[in-house]
């Protein structure tokens, strides 16, 4: 295999970890988004305040500092996580905080007339939420969720700083051992693009499919 493609086998060693980090932390972030998003709309003040504090804390502090804190500080309290576990946890918590705002704002963006229609039809509050509000709100969430998924993919590169051998870690090792800086990081740029672009197309496809038949 000729340069610069001869370094691809080494980079591919970290590709699987990058993909695993992205998928698992995205699932975690998705569920956290809805749990915290609903919490921010709760009538109980304690739940609402707790959800808001969580959101503001993770949105207002650095992702890198959060990662370092979990991986290097928690062991001082006898809480030991592997680099992979720490990466998944922090990426999920961090992007879940951003996603919770998407959930909250999308639900509030559904016209009140839709709720009133459900009441007229003698539907229970839970039925109104699941059959009327959420289907419309979820359609509004998709574009922003798609953007956050791409951002999450790119953010996985920070786990290389806690020695997790992901794509970025392998590129850094290549650069240190071969001094082929431009080739190593150039190929990484290309690989990240090849991962991100299909995700973008996939999100657009889902949005189109769910929009069929809607005004």
RAMO-V292771 format. One record per residue. PHI is phi in radians with two decimals (999 if undefined). PSI is psi as a letter, one per 30 degrees, with the letter a starting at -180 (999 if undefined). BURIAL is 1 if it has 16 or more other ideal C-beta (glycine too) atoms within 10 Angstrom, else 0. Layout:
phi = (PHI	PHI)
psi = (PSI	PSI)
burial = (BURIAL	BURIAL)
//
This chain:
phi = (999	-1.46	-1.05	-1.54	-1.28	-1.21	-1.59	-1.05	-0.98	-1.22	-1.13	-1.16	-1.10	-1.63	-1.11	-1.08	-1.18	-1.07	-1.17	-1.07	-1.02	-1.10	-1.18	-1.20	-1.21	-1.17	-1.10	-1.07	-1.09	-1.08	-1.19	-1.10	-0.98	-1.32	-1.09	-1.27	-1.06	-1.17	-1.08	-1.27	-1.81	-1.17	-1.40	-1.35	-1.08	-1.09	-1.14	-1.11	-1.15	-1.08	-1.13	-1.19	-1.12	-1.03	-1.08	-1.18	-1.15	-1.30	-1.43	-1.70	-2.15	-1.24	-1.04	-1.13	-1.15	-1.04	-1.11	-1.10	-1.10	-1.16	-1.42	-1.82	-1.63	-1.00	-1.02	-1.16	-1.87	1.10	-1.97	-1.91	-2.08	-1.24	-1.05	-1.16	-1.09	-1.10	-1.11	-1.09	-1.08	-1.24	-1.08	-1.14	-1.15	-1.14	-1.36	-1.13	-1.13	-1.17	-1.14	-1.09	-1.21	-1.12	-1.09	-1.05	-1.20	-1.20	-1.12	-1.20	-1.38	-1.20	-0.94	-1.08	-1.06	-1.15	-1.16	-1.10	-1.10	-1.09	-1.14	-1.07	-1.40	1.11	-1.54	-1.31	-0.91	-1.14	-1.17	-1.10	-1.12	-1.41	-1.73	-2.02	-1.31	-1.08	-1.02	-1.29	-1.15	-1.10	-1.10	-1.29	-1.32	-0.94	-1.03	-1.22	-1.04	-1.10	-1.10	-1.18	-1.12	-1.14	-1.11	-1.12	-0.98	-1.21	-1.25	-1.06	-1.07	-1.20	-1.20	-1.09	-1.35	-1.95	1.18	-1.37	-1.34	-1.46	-1.04	-1.17	-1.09	-1.11	-1.15	-1.13	-1.12	-1.07	-1.10	-1.24	-1.61	-1.98	1.07	-1.61	-1.09	-1.07	-1.20	-1.09	-1.36	-1.16	-1.18	-1.11	-1.00	-1.12	-1.15	-1.07	-1.13	-1.14	-1.43	-1.32	-1.12	-1.06	-1.11	-1.08	-1.12	-1.12	-1.12	-1.12	-1.11	-1.08	-1.10	-1.13	-1.09	-1.32	-1.51	-1.06	1.49	-1.86	-1.25)
psi = (k	l	k	g	f	f	f	e	e	e	e	f	e	f	e	e	e	e	e	e	e	e	e	e	f	e	e	e	e	e	e	e	e	e	e	e	e	e	e	f	g	l	f	k	e	e	e	e	e	e	e	e	e	e	e	e	e	f	f	g	l	k	e	e	e	e	e	e	e	e	e	f	e	e	f	f	g	g	j	k	k	l	e	e	e	e	e	e	e	e	e	e	e	e	f	e	e	e	e	e	e	e	e	e	e	e	e	f	f	k	k	f	f	e	e	e	e	e	e	e	g	h	k	l	e	e	e	e	e	f	f	e	e	e	e	e	e	e	e	f	f	e	e	e	e	e	e	e	e	e	e	e	e	e	f	f	f	f	f	f	f	g	g	k	i	a	e	e	e	e	e	e	e	e	e	e	f	f	g	i	e	e	e	e	f	e	e	e	e	e	e	e	e	f	e	e	e	e	e	e	e	e	e	e	e	e	e	e	e	f	f	k	f	k	999)
burial = (0	0	0	0	0	0	1	0	0	1	1	0	0	1	1	0	1	1	0	0	1	1	0	1	1	1	0	1	1	1	0	1	1	1	0	1	1	1	1	1	0	0	0	0	0	0	0	0	0	0	1	0	0	1	1	0	0	1	0	0	0	0	0	0	0	1	1	1	0	1	1	0	0	0	0	0	0	0	0	0	1	0	1	1	0	1	1	1	1	1	1	1	1	1	1	1	1	1	1	1	1	1	1	1	0	1	1	0	0	1	0	0	0	0	1	0	0	1	0	0	0	0	1	0	0	0	0	1	1	0	0	1	1	1	0	0	1	0	1	1	1	1	0	1	1	1	0	1	1	1	0	1	1	0	1	1	1	1	1	1	0	1	0	1	1	1	1	1	1	1	1	1	1	1	1	0	0	0	0	1	0	0	1	1	0	0	1	1	0	0	1	1	0	0	1	1	0	0	1	0	0	0	1	0	0	0	0	0	0	0	0	0	0	0	0)
//
